[in-house]
Amino acid sequence: VKKLGIVAVSNTLPQDITCLAADRMLIFASYDNILHAFARNKEVVHTYGGHKARIHLLQPFGDHVISVDVDNVLVVWNIQSEEEYLQIDFDKATFAVSALLHPSTYLNKILLGSEQGTLQLWNIRSNKLLYSFPGWGLAVTTLEQAPAVDVVAVGLVSGHIIVHNIKFDETLMKFQQDWGPITAISFHGHPVMAAGSPVGHIALWDLEEKKLMCQMQDAHSTAIAGMTFVPGEPLLITNGADNALRVWIFDGPGGTGRVLRSRMGHSAPPTKIRYHGQNGEQILSAGQDGTLQSFSTVHEKFNKSLGRGSINKKKSKKKGLKLDTMALPPITAFASEVAHQSDWDGIVACHQGYITCTTWNYQKTSMGAHKLRPEEFSKHKPIDIYATAVDITSCGNFAVIGMSTGQVDVYNMQSGIHRGRYGKETAHEGAIRGVAVDGLNQLVITAGSEGLIKFWKFKMKDLVYSTELSSSPSGILLHRDSGILGIAFDDFTISVLDIETRKIVRTFSGHHGRINDMTFSPDGRWLITSSMDCCIKSWDLPSGCLIDCFLVDSAAVSLTMSPTGDFLASTHVDDLGIYLWSNRSLYSLVSLRPLSADYEPSLVTLPSTCPMQDVDVSGDEEPCDEMIEYVSPEQLGEQLVTLSLLPESRWKNLLNLDIIKKKNKPKEPPKVPKSAPFFIPTLPGLIPQYIPPEEEKDTQSKVVNLGILAQKSDFYIHLEEALSTNEYKAPLDLLKSLGPSNIEVELQCLAPEGGGSMEVMLSFLRMIGMMLNKKYNFELTQAYLALFLKLHLKILSSEPKLLEELSKLSVQLEETWIHLQALFNQSLCVLTYMKSALL
């Protein structure tokens, strides 16, 4: 109560809570016919299921809790064992229970009030009716214990409050309120009694002088649901169905209270939400209750209400909320800008079916100074003409307003003066469905229901360009930074138009209902749309694909994405709250692959203040959320020339190996290590292999061992086999795994003087031919062939068989290279032109 901040949030129950009560340790909440007990303000520890009908009254009672359902069955439960201690059935015709109270100091006794007006006092330990009060012939709506023992206040449906002594069955005093049934009663330590009414007024009665002390009219805009004085302090807490919780302090003259603290939301569902400013901390929200409110994503204490729209604020205040004929209809569209909000109004709004647009001041949290409407309607207000779309320039100086007649007007935000109109009479033939101003105040874009989008010069008001759309647009949204315009159509499709080229660059279809709202991500890469088919879809603009889609219980009416990209906010049909969805791609790996055409979205529960009991992140089980690593194929396509995946060091220096070896020659001979090396030497290659340790010999022989040279290498053996099988994959893979020096050694060994043969050399040339045919490992083919020619040019020129194979290779090489060279030259030519030409 000190700060009216949330202390704790419980886990959620499956349905709306209809009844609530608390004792010292537990909180009891019921939905439908089931009663739950929460411990530690959080988890459900007990469940009491035995009622056949909806529970409507609760009363904690020591180690027991009493519940009454609408079928008139009273059950006393043992809290710990969850068992029924007692069940009493009342006849609805003679005693329909409507109120329940445990009078203080009355051991094991409860007082029941009925719709027939009678009261009964029961001992629930012995299950006996102790006394029946005749009552006042009117239904009892509420019972409340007074500070004095034996005294109870009884609220009646007629608006009477009876202060009654139940010990002697005599009435001490009687009060009457004129606002309908008594909904709640609370006593203060000083002899003051407060009583609530269905219209939102509170009356304070002085019990010593038996008279009305003061009235607090319009404490809430709907019925008072509950009220409690804080013991020992001059504070009264009230709440009502208008979604408000207020703390009143009684410190002024006349005994009346003033609001000390309050927390409130919309009392009717929000229709439009937009982030305000660039820090992503405030969301402006317009509701069907006619109010404009600002909600903070950081803490509730920063929330503020800008109030209700009104034609004449002074007259409205005199008449009060109930009889306010000056109240404006709900806001349908608004635009806000922070650039000059401390100097003048920064928000402009259109109202449902109303011609005048209003301005609002965020800093003063009130309606602004100006009413913007065309001059010709200043005397009379037409019924069928109204403002439909609005935008405010990024500098905050001008408001552009579109009307249902097709007019588009510009107003100055500081003075409210009309600054011009687009088009001679009207900008469009049909109603305006959207207006947008670009970031530099150069262009105004308007969309008309006749299916045209027009671009106007902002200052000169001239038509620059007009483009016809495939069908009638239902709304437009401009992302100012990137100049992308999202257009929603009446046929449930969405198009994206680039305002630089004035061409439609993307078209998305997939919604099966009216598109309610759209929002861009701050970088302009995603477009998020909501529709009446209850889907929220995210479209990736660069790839033109649907990357995310989920279903919600009720359709999202409005969407807005935070300027910092961390949250998406949404409001839903018949729902008072604003829901925040976090952007998973900011803190975890999310694979933004397109969803398949037959993707079935899963139903997502709306986010609540606290997660469900068993937090199960189902997203992790879906394969689509894992980053699947892309492995490039060996060959991209059979028609394409494909390079290998090997690093340059493996093939680029093959021709210059002798130069490199000369450079790297050691200046002095290596010294023999005394002991075993720390690192065991390995053979060079992609797969490391250890060199077997040699036994030390005292005398080293200078005679070359011809036995070693005579051994055939794996590469040599594979090439020999390939002559008969014509399969060259194995020798090629082996060659790719070797380092440059080893490749040179292998190729040297192919010649007869290196222990090779003519057949193996022919086999090698055929392998090169196969690589050229298949068009893969193109750079390796060139490097291997160049080294082969360099090493064996003399032998090749003297052998007719090898020469014949070489001439075939030459033709193949020529063909491939000429085609490639033509492509390279063409690309280079276009690039050079693009660089040098003045575009």
JOQUICOR-V69696 format. One record per pair of residues at least 24 apart in sequence whose ideal C-beta (glycine too) atoms are under 8 Angstrom apart, sorted by the first residue. I is the first residue (numbers start at 1). J is the second residue. Records with the same first field share a line. If there is no record, write none. Layout:
# JOQUICOR-V69696
I: J ; J
This chain:
# JOQUICOR-V69696
1: 230 ; 235 ; 237 ; 247
3: 261 ; 301
4: 245 ; 247 ; 261 ; 262 ; 263 ; 300 ; 301
5: 299 ; 300 ; 301
6: 300 ; 609
7: 41
8: 40 ; 41 ; 42
9: 41 ; 42 ; 608 ; 609 ; 610
10: 38 ; 41 ; 42 ; 43 ; 610
11: 38 ; 42 ; 43 ; 44 ; 610 ; 611 ; 612 ; 613
12: 608 ; 610 ; 612
13: 44
18: 54 ; 55 ; 56
19: 55 ; 56 ; 57 ; 58 ; 67
20: 58
21: 58 ; 59 ; 60 ; 65
22: 60
23: 60 ; 65
26: 60 ; 79
28: 58 ; 60 ; 65
30: 55 ; 58 ; 67
33: 69
35: 65 ; 67 ; 77
37: 65 ; 79
42: 610
43: 613
44: 613
46: 79 ; 80 ; 82
47: 82
48: 75 ; 77 ; 82
50: 75 ; 77 ; 84 ; 87
51: 75
57: 97 ; 99 ; 100
58: 100
59: 100 ; 101 ; 102 ; 110
61: 102 ; 110 ; 124
64: 124
66: 100 ; 110 ; 124
68: 97 ; 100
72: 96 ; 97
74: 112
76: 124
85: 124
86: 124 ; 127
88: 122 ; 127
95: 120
98: 139 ; 140 ; 141
99: 140 ; 141 ; 142 ; 143 ; 154 ; 155
100: 143
101: 143 ; 144 ; 145 ; 152
102: 145
103: 145 ; 150 ; 152 ; 166
104: 145 ; 149
105: 149
111: 143 ; 152 ; 166
113: 140 ; 141 ; 142 ; 143 ; 154
114: 139 ; 140
115: 139 ; 140
117: 156
119: 154 ; 166
121: 166
131: 169
133: 164 ; 166 ; 169
136: 160 ; 162
141: 181 ; 182 ; 183
142: 182 ; 183 ; 184 ; 185
144: 185 ; 186 ; 187
145: 187
146: 187 ; 193
147: 187 ; 189 ; 191
153: 185 ; 187 ; 193
155: 181 ; 182 ; 183 ; 184 ; 185 ; 195
156: 181 ; 182
157: 181 ; 182
159: 197
161: 185 ; 193 ; 195 ; 205
163: 193 ; 207
173: 207 ; 210
175: 203 ; 205 ; 210 ; 212
177: 203
183: 223 ; 224 ; 225
184: 224 ; 225 ; 226 ; 227
185: 227
186: 227 ; 228 ; 229 ; 236
187: 229
188: 229 ; 234 ; 236
189: 229 ; 231 ; 232
192: 255
194: 227 ; 229 ; 236
196: 223 ; 224 ; 225 ; 226 ; 227 ; 238
197: 223 ; 224
198: 223 ; 224
199: 223 ; 322
200: 224 ; 240 ; 242 ; 321
202: 227 ; 236 ; 238
204: 255 ; 256 ; 257
206: 255
213: 255
214: 254 ; 255 ; 256
216: 248 ; 256 ; 257
217: 320
218: 320 ; 321 ; 322
219: 246 ; 248
220: 244 ; 246
221: 267 ; 289 ; 321
222: 267
235: 260
241: 267
242: 267 ; 289
243: 267 ; 576
263: 300 ; 303
264: 293 ; 303 ; 305
265: 293 ; 295 ; 576 ; 577
266: 291 ; 293 ; 576
267: 291 ; 576
268: 330 ; 576
269: 557 ; 571 ; 572 ; 573 ; 574 ; 575 ; 576
270: 557 ; 558 ; 571 ; 576 ; 578
271: 330 ; 331 ; 332 ; 557 ; 558 ; 571
272: 331 ; 332 ; 333 ; 334 ; 517 ; 557 ; 558
273: 558 ; 559 ; 560 ; 569 ; 570 ; 571 ; 578
274: 334 ; 335 ; 336 ; 560
275: 560 ; 561 ; 562 ; 563 ; 569
276: 336 ; 338 ; 362
277: 338 ; 563
278: 338 ; 563 ; 564
279: 563 ; 564
280: 562 ; 563 ; 564 ; 565 ; 566 ; 567
283: 560 ; 569 ; 578
284: 334 ; 336 ; 347 ; 362
285: 571 ; 578
286: 330 ; 331 ; 332 ; 334 ; 349
287: 330
288: 330
289: 330
290: 327 ; 328 ; 329 ; 330 ; 331
292: 331 ; 334 ; 347 ; 349 ; 360
294: 362 ; 365
295: 578
297: 562 ; 567 ; 580
304: 365
305: 365
306: 347 ; 360 ; 361 ; 362 ; 365 ; 366 ; 367
307: 365 ; 366 ; 367
309: 349 ; 351 ; 358 ; 367
310: 367
311: 356 ; 371
313: 367
328: 354 ; 358
329: 353 ; 354
332: 388
333: 388 ; 389 ; 390
334: 360 ; 390
335: 390 ; 391 ; 392 ; 399
336: 362 ; 392
337: 392 ; 393 ; 394 ; 395 ; 396
338: 362 ; 396
339: 394 ; 395 ; 396
340: 395 ; 396 ; 397 ; 413 ; 414
341: 396
343: 414
344: 368 ; 369 ; 396 ; 413 ; 414
345: 369 ; 370 ; 413
346: 392 ; 396 ; 413
347: 392
348: 372 ; 390 ; 392 ; 399 ; 401 ; 413
349: 390
350: 386 ; 387 ; 388 ; 389 ; 390 ; 401
351: 386 ; 387
352: 386
353: 386
354: 386 ; 387
355: 381 ; 382 ; 385 ; 386 ; 387 ; 403
356: 381 ; 387
357: 387 ; 390 ; 399 ; 401
359: 399 ; 413 ; 416
369: 416
370: 411 ; 413 ; 415 ; 416
371: 416
372: 399 ; 401 ; 409 ; 411 ; 416 ; 418
374: 403 ; 407 ; 409 ; 418
375: 418
388: 431 ; 432 ; 433
389: 432 ; 433 ; 434 ; 435 ; 475
390: 435
391: 435 ; 436 ; 437
392: 437
393: 437 ; 441
394: 437 ; 439 ; 440 ; 441 ; 480
395: 441
398: 437 ; 441
400: 435 ; 437 ; 444
401: 435
402: 427 ; 432 ; 433 ; 434 ; 435 ; 446
403: 431 ; 432
404: 431 ; 432
405: 431
406: 430 ; 431 ; 432 ; 448
407: 432
408: 432 ; 435 ; 444 ; 446 ; 456
420: 461
421: 461
422: 446 ; 454 ; 456 ; 461 ; 463
423: 463
427: 454 ; 456
428: 452 ; 454
430: 472
433: 472 ; 473 ; 474 ; 475 ; 476
434: 473 ; 475 ; 476 ; 477 ; 487
435: 476
436: 476 ; 477 ; 478 ; 485
437: 478
438: 478 ; 480 ; 483 ; 499
439: 480 ; 481 ; 483
443: 499
445: 476 ; 478 ; 485 ; 499
447: 473 ; 475 ; 476 ; 487
448: 473
449: 473
453: 485 ; 487 ; 497
455: 499 ; 502
465: 502
467: 497 ; 502
469: 495
470: 495
474: 514 ; 515
475: 515 ; 517 ; 518
477: 518 ; 519 ; 520
479: 520 ; 524
481: 522 ; 524
482: 523 ; 524
484: 520 ; 524 ; 541
486: 518 ; 520 ; 527
488: 515 ; 518 ; 529
489: 515
490: 514
492: 531
494: 518 ; 527 ; 529 ; 539
496: 527 ; 541
506: 539 ; 541 ; 544
508: 539 ; 544 ; 546
510: 537 ; 546 ; 549
511: 535 ; 537
513: 555
516: 555 ; 556 ; 557 ; 558 ; 559
517: 556 ; 557 ; 558 ; 559 ; 560
518: 559
519: 559 ; 560 ; 561 ; 568
520: 561
521: 561 ; 565
522: 561 ; 562 ; 563 ; 564 ; 565
523: 565
528: 559 ; 561 ; 568
529: 559
530: 555 ; 556 ; 557 ; 558 ; 559 ; 570
531: 555
535: 601
536: 570
540: 592 ; 594
543: 594
545: 594 ; 595
546: 594 ; 595 ; 599
547: 592 ; 593 ; 594 ; 595
548: 595
549: 595 ; 599 ; 601
550: 601 ; 602 ; 603 ; 604
551: 601 ; 602 ; 603 ; 604
552: 603 ; 604 ; 606
553: 603 ; 605 ; 606
572: 606
575: 606
577: 606
579: 606 ; 607
580: 607
581: 607
584: 619
589: 627
590: 625
591: 624 ; 625 ; 626 ; 627 ; 628
593: 624
595: 624
634: 776
635: 774 ; 775 ; 776
638: 774 ; 775
639: 775
640: 775
641: 775 ; 776 ; 778 ; 816 ; 820
642: 775 ; 776 ; 777 ; 778
643: 777 ; 778 ; 779
644: 736 ; 776 ; 777 ; 778 ; 779 ; 780
646: 736 ; 780
649: 740
650: 736 ; 739 ; 740
651: 740 ; 779 ; 780 ; 783 ; 784
652: 783
653: 740
654: 740 ; 743 ; 744 ; 783 ; 784 ; 786 ; 787
655: 783 ; 786 ; 787 ; 790
657: 740 ; 741 ; 744
684: 738 ; 739 ; 741 ; 742
685: 737 ; 738 ; 739 ; 742
686: 736 ; 737
687: 737
709: 755
710: 755
712: 755
713: 746 ; 749
715: 746
716: 746 ; 749 ; 750 ; 756 ; 760
719: 750 ; 760 ; 763 ; 764 ; 767
720: 759 ; 760 ; 763
722: 763 ; 766 ; 767
723: 759 ; 760 ; 762 ; 763 ; 766
726: 766
728: 766 ; 767 ; 770 ; 771
731: 763 ; 767
732: 767 ; 771 ; 777
735: 780 ; 784
736: 777 ; 780
743: 784 ; 787
744: 787 ; 791
747: 784 ; 787 ; 788 ; 791 ; 792
748: 791
750: 788 ; 792
751: 791 ; 792 ; 795
752: 795
758: 799 ; 801 ; 802
761: 792 ; 795 ; 796 ; 799 ; 802
762: 801 ; 802 ; 805
764: 788
765: 802 ; 805 ; 806 ; 809
766: 805
768: 809
769: 805 ; 808 ; 809 ; 812
772: 809 ; 812 ; 813 ; 816
773: 812
775: 816
778: 816
785: 809
